[in-house]
Amino acid sequence: MDYQLKKAMDPELCKLAQKGMKPELYVAAQLADPGELERFSEKLLCQRTPKRNTVLHVLAQSCDSADAVRHILKRNCCLLMAKNCRGETALHLAARKGHYGIVRELIDYSKRNKGCWFCACFVDRCKRMLRMANVDGNTALHEGVKNNFYEVAKLLVQEDPGFRYRPNHAMETPLYLAVEKGYRDIAELILTTCKSPAYLGPGHKTALHAAAIWNLPELVGLILEKLPNLIIKVDKFGWTALHYAAKLNHPAKLNHEDVVRLLLSAKRSTAYVAARNDDSKTALHIAVIHGHVAVVQELLSHCPDCWEKYTNRRQNILHLAVKYEQKEVLESVLNNSWASELINQRDKRGNTPLHLYVATKILDGSCLVKHPSVDVNSFDNSNSTPLDRILRAAELSQREILIKDELEQAGGARGYRNVATVKKNLRGSSPDKVKGVEKLADTYSIVATLIVTVTFAACFTVPGGYNDDKPDEGMAVLGQQAAFITFVISDFLAMIASINAVLGHLKVVRTKNYRNKLAAVRVIRFRLSQAVTFMMIAFLTGFYAVLHNLAIMIVLCVLAAWLCLNMFITPWLKREADYSAFIGPVEVWRQDFTEAED
């Protein structure tokens, strides 16, 4: 077992740590006072702060005194590798604070291989200390890079240039941190000094991704020189560094054309890489979506045929320029001779760029409408022309009227392929009809809830009451009668049918399809008919159970049979009938539903 771990498990040391370090020793460590430190030389190892910091930790984070470090380690060499509660050695804290003198002394002392027999058993004590990670996975180099201490980082890297620093728990390597934070000198130091520098960052990004994101052409060139394979590395979205350079336009700097140019010069084929987890977009698609005309032109100058690539939705760069309303990109693309190959292409839904233009909010697409190669009367998968798309609306907005006039002036016309069904479709999906069905469903839901409440209460207020005498105390008085049993069964079925109707209302609310709403309301209406019928049967049988009159029994049976005939058999056969006062409400439901369905 590790010596320091044994010490940490010592009950006496734990008690001391809970009490904290002696104030005189703590102040002496902060001020690097050798005289006061000498006074406590026998207790340096056991004196800890609540966070398990030793006197060497306190010194490392307070001031930069190599002499004090040398004095402390001379008295107790085990403090060199001692960790606090975050798994940090004094080297971590000194690197975080940029205390070069302490970092230098700690490294030199670890290389001298002096101390007790336990410390001396580590042949390469220096490398072990340099590679130790805290609870966040950070080494001393991580801490130095994060805080932009170049001299500290240089010292750490030069002492162990062959070590490939692993990412911390946030998936950050020292090189990635240096590039992301824009510390060019540290990034250059790591790239030129380390034999095989690690380069990963969060989300499977690399240092090259970071350099492209933050528009750092110098670092892009240096990374490509040292690690040329990074140009083909993709992150979790399938994006290369070129994708990010095509997307971003740093507000405080120039556009990313320089970075794009460097990446394309290093490997031109990256322009054809499609993002596997982002609709198969290439860097050109990304540049078009974000309206970076200069980047679009740069990409096309290096790869003049990359415009042929389209996304998973089969949308080309003209589709994207229109969809995301990028006027400058649209005009730039249409100036090319090959634009005639794109202008009438259809995506997976059959939309040409002109179909998408109809749905735009502010785009001035006159250059598209007036283009000599455009087909203003092309059909989508639903057999609609761009003009059909506009004329579907009952009332046209000012924007729609403007586009309609543009299309008509260019020769646009209705397709008339859907003449037989267009009226029905429009009526079926109109907002008024949808609201009508939803209102009807709300009414049914209220009725169903009332039936649930009534039938639930009837279960516990049964006809005839309950026995008060043993051994049948608490049992229904009429529990053995056939009429009472029928009452219980009917009441139960009425409650189940009404609960089913209430749950059916959830489907009406959740679905957006008009026909599905109608189907759900039809089911709710049928369940309500069942619930009302069973409730009527429960009422009649319960009424008979407490009367015991043969004449009333016959009348009630005939009435129940008549109700069943009219409320079950007639709806199933869809016959029209004159309903009596008992079933008047059901007829109202039927009429309401018929109107909504029409």
Secondary structure, DSSP 8 states (H G I E B T S, - for coil): --HHHHHHH-HHHHHHHHH---HHHHHHHHHT-HHHHHHTGGGTTT---TT---HHHHHHHH---HHHHHHHHHH-GGGGS---TTS--HHHHHHHHT-HHHHHHHHHHHHHT-SSHHHHT-TTHHHHHHH---TTS--HHHHHHHTT-HHHHHHHHHH-TT------TTS--HHHHHHHTT-HHHHHHHHHH-SS---B-GGG-BHHHHHHHTT-HHHHHHHHHH-GGGGG---TTS--HHHHHHH---TTS--THHHHHHHHHH-GGGGG---TTTTT--HHHHHHHTT-HHHHHHHHHH-TTGGG---TT---HHHHHHHTT-HHHHHHHHTSGGGGGTTT---TT---HHHHHTT-SS---HHHHT-TT--TT---TTS--HHHHHHTSSS--HHHHHHHHHHHHTT-----SSTTTHHHHHHHT-HHHHHHHHHHHHHHHHHHHHHHHHHHHHHHS-TT-B--STTSTTSBTTTT-HHHHHHHHHHHHHHHHHHHHHHHHHHHHH---HHHHHHHHHHHHHHHHHHHHHHHHHHHHHHHHTT--HHHHHHHHHHHHHHHIIIIIHHHHT------GGGHHHHHHHHHHHHHH-
